[in-house]
């Protein structure tokens, strides 16, 4: 097993700054995990379906923990999918999601493949379910909304630029 990581160590939850970053994660706990589990164009996911899919992912995650108990990433903070779907407070769920999503992206890098969608705890059959085109858009946290707005502004500036003269 490779133990290399491709980014800096994750900032501990308690040290996330500025405060709005943490607030954006707490605003819609589960939204990042849904994009990882179902695909980037995920729309509205019924809570019951999300909880059931998370419970099934936890079974696969436990199998990974049993097979390789020394892989620190797999046991990172003991987080589970279900803690994100049906954990305690919104902050508790967001904290679990923060660590779990980081691990879902880091694990493949340590094991020689690049795409997090290949993580063995994820069910590839879920990719593409609950697409926005079928269910309507899912909730967008304020940070994502700000990023989308800035992207739209940049695109408008690009479109309005003068044509280069040759």
N, C-alpha and C positions, 0 to 999 in steps of 0.2 A: 504494500500500500504506500502510495506517495503521500507525504504530509505537507506538500507545498501549498501555499495560499497565494492568490493573485491580487490581494488587496490588503490594506492595512487592517490590523485587528479592529473588530467592531467596537465602537464606542459603547461603554456600558449604558444601559437604559437611564440610570440615574444622572448621567453626565451629558445627555443629549442637549445641545444648545443650538440655536436659540429656542426659547420656550415654544414658539409657534411650530417648530418641527415636531415636537412631541405632541402638541395639541392636534396637529393634522393627522398623526397616526391614531390618536384616541378618537377622533371625530367619527370615523367609520371603520372600527376594527373588523378585520376579515377581508377588506377590499383588496389588499395586496396578495393575500393568500389565494383568494378566488382567481386573480389574474394568473397566478402560477399554476393553479390546479386546472382551470377551465380554458385558459387562453386569454390573450391580451384584450380581445374584443368582447369580454364577458359582460353580460347585461345583468338583469335581476335574477338572483339565484334564490329559490325558496329556502327559508331558514331550515326547514326539516330536511331537505335534500342535502344542504351544505353540512349539517350535523351528521347525517348518515355517511356521506362521502368522507368526512373527517374521521369518523369512527373506523371506517374500513382502512383509511390511510394509517391510522394509529396501529392497527394490527400489523401492517407491513413494516412500519417503523420499529415496532417491538421486535420483529424478526431480525431486522438489521442490528438492533442493539444486542440481541442474543448472539448473533453470528460474529460480531466484532465489538465486544465490550470495551476494547481499548481505543476505539476511534472516538476521540474526544468530541468531535463535531456531532456524531450521531447522538451522543448523550448530553450534548450541550444544554446545560441548565434544566435538563429533564423535560423540555417543552414537548407538548403534544399538539396535534392538529385539533383535537377536541377542546383543548384549553382556549383556542382561538374562536371556535364555533360557539361554544356554550360555557365559557369560563365565567369568572366572577364579574367584576365591574368592567366597564369599557376600558379603563386603563390596564387592568390585569390582562384582558384579552389582547390589547394592543401591544403590551410588553411581550407576551407569548408569541405574537405574530412577528414582532421585530426580530427576535432571536431565531425563531423557526424559519422565517423566510431567508435570513442570512445563511443559515445552515443549508437550506435547500439549494442555494446558489453556490456555496463553497464545496459541498460534498462531491459534486461531479468533478471539480477541478482537482481534488485530492485523489480521485480514482481514475483519472485518465480520460474523461470525456468532458466536453465543454458546455453542453446545453443542460440546464437544470430540469428541463422537461423529461429527461431520462432518469431522474432520481428514482431509485427503486421503490420508494414509498408512494410515489404518485401513480395513479391509474391512467395510462395513456388513453383509455376509452372516454375519459372525461373531457379531453381536449375538444373544444368546439361546442360543447353543450352550453346552453343558455346564452347564445350569441345575442348581441344588442339588436341585430336585425330581426330577431324572433321575439325577444322579451322586452325590448326597450332598454335604454341605458340604465346601468346600475348607478348607485350613488357615487358621487365624485367628491373626495375630500377637498378641503380648501387649498391645500398645497398643490394637488394635481390640477385643480381648476385654475390656479394662478399660472402654472406651467403651460397649460393649454392656451390661456389668454396671451401669455408672452409669445408663444409660438405663432399664434394668429397675427399678433402685431408685427412680428418679424417677417412673416410671409407677406403681409400687406406692404411693408416697407420695401421688400424685395421686388414685389410686383410693380411698385410705383417708381422704381429707380429709372433713371434715364438710360436709354439704350446706348451702349458704347459706340463711339464713332471709330471707324477703321481708317 
